[in-house]
Amino acid sequence: MSLHTLLFPAESRTFPGKRWSNVLLRSGHLCAAAVYSGGLYFMVEPDQLAPWYLLTAVSGGLMLAADLYSNGKHLFQNRGFFILVKLLILGLLFHTDTTSSWAILAIIFLSGITSHATGRFRYYSIFHGRQL
């Protein structure tokens, strides 16, 4: 099996319990992001926020992994592209030791847009100039 076939199967894959796994991961992700962003806003010590940062990043990464398992084309659609942008911002915050509540609010804002936008926007590929 080639890497291309593994990442971009002809038919999207699924696994037992995918829906509930996604619901649980998303719920945990939202809780962790809420505590982390609130902690930044109210200037809680960074060492107290570290577990919430980690939980936010790990749960987001697991949700992305589940989507990529289904079909790698996810990354080329706006919904996947914005996830990569959010991970890039989180990574920059982690490596620059910056605790900017504005950057986290920007991530939350991007999340709201991509989660509640129309399917036409979410499945559009800026790389292909059409919906995938």
VENZI-V774992 format. One record per run of one state. SS is the DSSP state (H for helix, E for strand, C for the rest). FROM is the first residue (numbers start at 1). LEN is the number of residues. If there is no record, write none. Layout:
SS|FROM|LEN, SS|FROM|LEN
This chain:
C|1|2, H|3|5, C|8|10, H|18|24, C|42|4, H|46|25, C|71|1, H|72|5, C|77|1, H|78|19, C|97|4, H|101|16, C|117|2, H|119|4, C|123|1, E|124|2, C|126|4, E|130|2, C|132|1
